[in-house]
Amino acid sequence: MTHDVVHVVCTDAFAGVERYVTTLARTQDARGLRVLVLGGAADRMPTELAGTGVDWAPAPTLRHAVAALRRACTRLVHAHMTTAELAAVLTRRAPVVATRHFAATRGSSGVGRAVGRFVTPRLAAQVAISQFVADRVEGPTTVVHPGVPAATGPRATRRPVVLMVNRLEAEKRTDVALRMWAASGLAGTGWELHLAGDGALRPRLEALATDLGVAGATRFLGTRTDVDDLLATAGIFFAPRGDEPYGLSVVEAMAHGTPVVAGRGGGHSETVGTADGAVLVDPDDIEAAGAALAALARDPERRAAYGEELRALHQHRFAPEAHADGIAAVYAAVLGSPLGGDPRPAGTAAPTPGSADPVLGTDPDDLAGVRA
C-alpha cells in the first residue's frame, strides 16, 4: 500500500510526543490521507488509533525504524525526535519533515551531535511546536502549535482538586510544585492536589509531601488512562514549570474549560498566556505562586469565567484542525502541491531502498546501532 505520510517515532513509550503523533495522524486520516505510524507503545498506540484507517507498526529502535521504512512506500516521512530523523534520512524513502519537540539542539553527546550535523541538512523542512522551541533549535523552522480535540459530553461538576499531569522526573520540577501547593494553604481547606503520572522521583516526592505537611491532601494517582475525566472534574489545572517546550496537557485543560495556573515562560506564554485572564506565576517564586493558586481556588466565579475563556481560546486557536492546516501547508511547500495531489512529478525516480548516502558513504544498516 502507498501511504501519503509515514510518521516515525523511535520509542516504545506513550507520552507527549506519541500523543502529538496520534492526534495528528487521526486528523489527517479524517481528511482522507493514507497514514502509517511507526513506533510508540504497543499497548497504547493501537488503542489511540482505533476506529481510524491509520496503520501502525512498532519501531522501538533505529534498526526497527530503518527496516520498517525500507518496506514503506510513501510520499513523505514525518519524523519525531533525533533517532527517527536519522532513520528517515538514512533510508531516503521520501522527503523528510521533522517536528522539533524539545527546546535544544540535536544530540546530548558527541555521537548525538555528530548525528545532528548529518541529519539537519538532509531535512526538507522543520516544524517547531512553539516559538520557544524554534528560538532554541538549529536550522530554519516553521512554528505550528499542536492542537487537541475539543471536550465532548455534558459538563461535569467541578471538585476542589488541583490537578497536575506529568512524568515524575527531574526536568518537570514537581518538587517545586509541591512546595507551591504547601505555600498555598489550600491543603487545610478541603482542597486536594492530585498528581497523575509516574516516574523515578515518586518515592522522593511522596516523602517531600510528608515533610511539607501536605501528604493527607496530596494524592499520587500513578499513570492514568482517564485523564480527560480528571480534567473535566478538576477545579484547577496546575503546571508551574516555566520552561515547558509547549505543555500539551495545559492545552487539554483549556479544551475542557479547566482554569489553569501555569509557569510564566516557555510554551505556556503562547497558549494559556494569551488569555486575558491568564494566571501565570513566576516558576521560582514559591510563595507568590502559592498565593496565586489560593486566590483562584477561593474565587469560584472567577474560575468559571476564566475556564470558559480558555475553552473558547482552544476552539479558536488550538484545535486539531488548525494544527493539521499548518502541517499541511508545510507538506505542500515541500512537495510543491497539496499532499492529496499527484504523488510524484512525471519523470522523477523514486529513491532506491537501502542505497548508500552519497555523503555518508555507507548503507543505513551500518549505523543501525546508533542511538541519538
C-alpha positions as semicolon CSV with decimal commas, in nm:
position;residue;x (nm);y (nm);z (nm)
1;M;0,000;0,000;0,000
2;T;0,120;0,352;-0,077
3;H;0,083;0,595;0,213
4;D;0,065;0,972;0,184
5;V;0,265;1,019;0,503
6;V;0,455;0,797;0,745
7;H;0,506;0,927;1,100
8;V;0,811;0,782;1,276
9;V;0,884;0,798;1,649
10;C;1,152;0,553;1,766
11;T;1,015;0,467;2,109
12;D;0,813;0,203;2,289
13;A;0,658;0,466;2,517
14;F;0,345;0,676;2,526
15;A;0,394;1,034;2,643
16;G;0,364;1,382;2,496
17;V;0,537;1,314;2,164
18;E;0,339;0,997;2,098
19;R;0,016;1,180;2,188
20;Y;0,109;1,451;1,938
21;V;0,165;1,187;1,668
22;T;-0,161;1,001;1,725
23;T;-0,367;1,322;1,737
24;L;-0,217;1,450;1,411
25;A;-0,245;1,109;1,243
26;R;-0,612;1,080;1,336
27;T;-0,687;1,426;1,198
28;Q;-0,500;1,355;0,876
29;D;-0,686;1,026;0,836
30;A;-1,019;1,208;0,881
31;R;-0,912;1,435;0,594
32;G;-0,866;1,139;0,362
33;L;-0,489;1,093;0,382
34;R;-0,341;0,744;0,399
35;V;-0,130;0,742;0,714
36;L;0,116;0,498;0,869
37;V;0,258;0,545;1,220
38;L;0,580;0,368;1,320
39;G;0,671;0,349;1,688
40;G;0,520;0,419;2,028
41;A;0,391;0,187;2,300
42;A;0,241;-0,135;2,169
43;D;-0,020;-0,134;2,446
44;R;-0,138;0,221;2,371
45;M;-0,085;0,319;2,009
46;P;-0,339;0,077;1,853
47;T;-0,597;0,186;2,108
48;E;-0,532;0,554;2,041
49;L;-0,569;0,495;1,666
50;A;-0,870;0,262;1,691
51;G;-1,164;0,348;1,470
52;T;-0,947;0,512;1,205
53;G;-0,779;0,396;0,887
54;V;-0,433;0,474;1,029
55;D;-0,189;0,182;1,005
56;W;0,056;0,119;1,289
57;A;0,369;-0,088;1,341
58;P;0,626;-0,095;1,623
59;A;0,962;0,079;1,580
60;P;1,126;0,096;1,923
61;T;1,482;0,133;1,789
62;L;1,668;0,278;1,495
63;R;1,713;-0,065;1,340
64;H;1,340;-0,138;1,362
65;A;1,255;0,201;1,209
66;V;1,504;0,158;0,924
67;A;1,365;-0,185;0,842
68;A;1,004;-0,062;0,852
69;L;1,081;0,242;0,637
70;R;1,257;0,028;0,379
71;R;0,933;-0,164;0,334
72;A;0,722;0,151;0,316
73;C;0,605;0,330;0,004
74;T;0,517;0,688;0,088
75;R;0,518;1,042;-0,046
76;L;0,653;1,197;0,273
77;V;0,810;1,092;0,603
78;H;0,736;1,295;0,917
79;A;0,994;1,224;1,188
80;H;0,974;1,298;1,558
81;M;1,297;1,321;1,764
82;T;1,653;1,259;1,652
83;T;1,658;0,880;1,622
84;A;1,351;0,884;1,399
85;E;1,502;1,164;1,192
86;L;1,818;0,958;1,143
87;A;1,617;0,654;1,033
88;A;1,424;0,867;0,786
89;V;1,724;1,033;0,622
90;L;1,923;0,708;0,610
91;T;1,652;0,518;0,424
92;R;1,574;0,809;0,189
93;R;1,225;0,685;0,113
94;A;1,078;1,031;0,059
95;P;1,129;1,394;0,165
96;V;1,159;1,420;0,544
97;V;0,978;1,674;0,760
98;A;1,084;1,685;1,126
99;T;0,889;1,819;1,420
100;R;1,110;1,961;1,695
101;H;0,953;1,880;2,030
102;F;1,231;1,999;2,262
103;A;1,398;2,335;2,313
104;A;1,754;2,225;2,240
105;T;1,985;2,146;1,953
106;R;2,016;1,784;1,843
107;G;2,231;1,549;2,047
108;S;2,334;1,548;2,414
109;S;2,658;1,353;2,347
110;G;2,939;1,367;2,094
111;V;2,778;1,093;1,887
112;G;2,440;1,261;1,913
113;R;2,580;1,592;1,794
114;A;2,750;1,420;1,501
115;V;2,418;1,260;1,412
116;G;2,257;1,603;1,432
117;R;2,510;1,750;1,191
118;F;2,437;1,466;0,950
119;V;2,058;1,489;0,981
120;T;1,999;1,864;0,969
121;P;2,096;1,943;0,607
122;R;1,903;1,640;0,481
123;L;1,564;1,753;0,609
124;A;1,320;1,900;0,363
125;A;1,152;2,110;0,633
126;Q;1,135;2,152;1,006
127;V;0,842;2,232;1,235
128;A;0,859;2,353;1,595
129;I;0,577;2,308;1,845
130;S;0,628;2,661;1,981
131;Q;0,826;2,977;1,920
132;F;1,009;2,896;2,244
133;V;1,137;2,577;2,079
134;A;1,204;2,742;1,742
135;D;1,428;3,000;1,907
136;R;1,644;2,725;2,058
137;V;1,694;2,478;1,774
138;E;1,920;2,485;1,470
139;G;1,801;2,544;1,117
140;P;1,503;2,721;0,956
141;T;1,185;2,629;1,141
142;T;0,811;2,687;1,099
143;V;0,609;2,720;1,420
144;V;0,286;2,517;1,420
145;H;0,119;2,494;1,760
146;P;-0,019;2,144;1,832
147;G;-0,392;2,102;1,874
148;V;-0,603;1,873;2,089
149;P;-0,963;1,757;2,044
150;A;-1,249;1,951;2,200
151;A;-1,408;1,806;2,510
152;T;-1,730;1,618;2,445
153;G;-2,022;1,517;2,660
154;P;-2,210;1,706;2,933
155;R;-2,027;1,948;3,160
156;A;-1,912;1,771;3,477
157;T;-1,930;1,905;3,831
158;R;-1,603;2,059;3,939
159;R;-1,435;1,926;4,252
160;P;-1,196;2,104;4,492
161;V;-0,898;1,942;4,322
162;V;-0,579;2,096;4,188
163;L;-0,465;1,857;3,914
164;M;-0,119;1,804;3,770
165;V;-0,042;1,569;3,479
166;N;0,324;1,498;3,414
167;R;0,600;1,244;3,447
168;L;0,762;1,244;3,789
169;E;1,110;1,318;3,659
170;A;1,360;1,588;3,749
171;E;1,301;1,816;3,449
172;K;0,932;1,854;3,541
173;R;1,024;2,017;3,874
174;T;0,732;1,856;4,057
175;D;0,917;1,913;4,385
176;V;0,879;2,288;4,331
177;A;0,510;2,242;4,255
178;L;0,466;2,055;4,584
179;R;0,627;2,344;4,771
180;M;0,392;2,588;4,597
181;W;0,098;2,368;4,692
182;A;0,209;2,372;5,054
183;A;0,256;2,751;5,040
184;S;-0,099;2,798;4,912
185;G;-0,250;2,677;5,238
186;L;-0,526;2,501;5,045
187;A;-0,447;2,162;5,197
188;G;-0,628;2,263;5,515
189;T;-0,940;2,396;5,342
190;G;-1,080;2,083;5,177
191;W;-0,883;2,109;4,852
192;E;-0,655;1,828;4,735
193;L;-0,360;1,808;4,496
194;H;-0,382;1,514;4,254
195;L;-0,074;1,414;4,055
196;A;-0,139;1,192;3,752
197;G;0,179;1,037;3,620
198;D;0,467;0,824;3,739
199;G;0,843;0,827;3,732
200;A;1,166;0,767;3,916
201;L;1,111;1,052;4,164
202;R;0,778;0,931;4,301
203;P;0,915;0,793;4,633
204;R;1,113;1,111;4,691
205;L;0,812;1,331;4,611
206;E;0,587;1,131;4,842
207;A;0,842;1,181;5,120
208;L;0,857;1,554;5,042
209;A;0,477;1,582;5,069
210;T;0,505;1,428;5,416
211;D;0,787;1,665;5,515
212;L;0,581;1,964;5,397
213;G;0,280;1,852;5,599
214;V;0,051;1,811;5,296
215;A;0,058;1,433;5,246
216;G;-0,300;1,400;5,370
217;A;-0,424;1,631;5,095
218;T;-0,194;1,504;4,818
219;R;-0,277;1,201;4,605
220;F;-0,030;1,032;4,372
221;L;-0,252;0,872;4,108
222;G;0,015;0,697;3,900
223;T;-0,018;0,651;3,525
224;R;-0,378;0,707;3,416
225;T;-0,575;0,645;3,100
226;D;-0,871;0,859;3,216
227;V;-0,700;1,198;3,205
228;D;-0,996;1,350;3,017
229;D;-1,223;1,260;3,308
230;L;-0,975;1,404;3,557
231;L;-0,955;1,728;3,360
232;A;-1,332;1,754;3,330
233;T;-1,381;1,745;3,707
234;A;-1,072;1,928;3,837
235;G;-1,119;2,273;3,985
236;I;-0,777;2,397;3,869
237;F;-0,502;2,261;3,645
238;F;-0,153;2,338;3,776
239;A;0,159;2,348;3,554
240;P;0,415;2,579;3,717
241;R;0,723;2,478;3,516
242;G;0,844;2,787;3,331
243;D;1,047;2,625;3,053
244;E;0,794;2,374;2,921
245;P;0,851;2,346;2,543
246;Y;0,476;2,354;2,483
247;G;0,260;2,194;2,751
248;L;0,012;1,968;2,574
249;S;-0,170;1,890;2,900
250;V;-0,231;2,262;2,951
251;V;-0,399;2,283;2,611
252;E;-0,606;1,977;2,701
253;A;-0,713;2,153;3,020
254;M;-0,812;2,455;2,809
255;A;-1,025;2,228;2,587
256;H;-1,213;2,117;2,899
257;G;-1,261;2,472;3,024
258;T;-1,047;2,397;3,328
259;P;-0,885;2,708;3,476
260;V;-0,507;2,689;3,456
261;V;-0,229;2,823;3,677
262;A;0,091;2,794;3,472
263;G;0,453;2,894;3,499
264;R;0,539;3,213;3,312
265;G;0,762;3,140;3,012
266;G;0,817;2,856;2,768
267;G;0,526;2,738;2,560
268;H;0,276;2,841;2,826
269;S;0,315;3,204;2,725
270;E;0,195;3,108;2,374
271;T;-0,108;2,906;2,488
272;V;-0,280;2,985;2,818
273;G;-0,073;3,302;2,843
274;T;-0,262;3,458;2,552
275;A;-0,586;3,464;2,751
276;D;-0,690;3,798;2,902
277;G;-0,747;3,634;3,240
278;A;-0,434;3,417;3,233
279;V;-0,287;3,322;3,570
280;L;0,087;3,293;3,512
281;V;0,327;3,259;3,804
282;D;0,700;3,307;3,848
283;P;0,832;2,948;3,848
284;D;1,097;3,043;4,103
285;D;0,876;3,233;4,350
286;I;0,715;2,965;4,565
287;E;0,524;3,196;4,797
288;A;0,378;3,412;4,520
289;A;0,277;3,107;4,317
290;G;0,109;2,956;4,620
291;A;-0,080;3,280;4,682
292;A;-0,198;3,293;4,318
293;L;-0,317;2,934;4,339
294;A;-0,508;3,005;4,660
295;A;-0,666;3,324;4,525
296;L;-0,806;3,142;4,222
297;A;-0,927;2,847;4,429
298;R;-1,121;3,078;4,660
299;D;-1,299;3,263;4,380
300;P;-1,545;3,026;4,205
301;E;-1,693;3,297;3,982
302;R;-1,350;3,392;3,853
303;R;-1,264;3,026;3,794
304;A;-1,582;2,972;3,593
305;A;-1,528;3,278;3,373
306;Y;-1,160;3,203;3,323
307;G;-1,235;2,841;3,229
308;E;-1,485;2,948;2,964
309;E;-1,236;3,196;2,821
310;L;-0,980;2,915;2,791
311;R;-1,234;2,685;2,628
312;A;-1,314;2,948;2,364
313;L;-0,944;3,018;2,306
314;H;-0,880;2,649;2,250
315;Q;-1,159;2,621;1,995
316;H;-1,030;2,925;1,807
317;R;-0,657;2,856;1,804
318;F;-0,561;2,512;1,939
319;A;-0,799;2,258;1,784
320;P;-0,650;1,965;1,587
321;E;-0,785;2,109;1,261
322;A;-0,582;2,429;1,299
323;H;-0,268;2,226;1,365
324;A;-0,335;1,997;1,068
325;D;-0,382;2,304;0,846
326;G;-0,039;2,432;0,944
327;I;0,126;2,096;0,889
328;A;-0,049;2,057;0,551
329;A;0,096;2,391;0,442
330;V;0,448;2,271;0,531
331;Y;0,392;1,946;0,339
332;A;0,263;2,138;0,034
333;A;0,569;2,363;0,036
334;V;0,796;2,057;0,043
335;L;0,611;1,862;-0,228
336;G;0,513;2,153;-0,449
337;S;0,145;2,061;-0,420
338;P;-0,102;1,954;-0,150
339;L;-0,037;1,604;-0,020
340;G;-0,359;1,472;-0,174
341;G;-0,236;1,557;-0,524
342;D;-0,022;1,375;-0,780
343;P;0,222;1,154;-0,584
344;R;0,530;1,219;-0,798
345;P;0,613;1,460;-1,080
346;A;0,649;1,288;-1,417
347;G;0,999;1,161;-1,483
348;T;1,106;1,172;-1,117
349;A;1,259;0,849;-0,996
350;A;1,177;0,702;-0,657
351;P;1,466;0,670;-0,412
352;T;1,633;0,330;-0,410
353;P;1,566;0,143;-0,084
354;G;1,880;0,063;0,111
355;S;2,113;0,271;-0,108
356;A;2,418;0,436;0,039
357;D;2,407;0,804;0,123
358;P;2,638;0,995;-0,115
359;V;2,790;1,198;0,168
360;L;2,798;0,941;0,446
361;G;2,914;0,674;0,201
362;T;2,754;0,384;0,386
363;D;2,443;0,172;0,393
364;P;2,186;0,253;0,667
365;D;2,246;-0,087;0,831
366;D;2,599;0,021;0,919
367;L;2,459;0,283;1,157
368;A;2,163;0,083;1,283
369;G;2,314;0,054;1,630
370;V;2,343;0,430;1,682
371;R;2,106;0,581;1,938
372;A;2,080;0,961;1,932
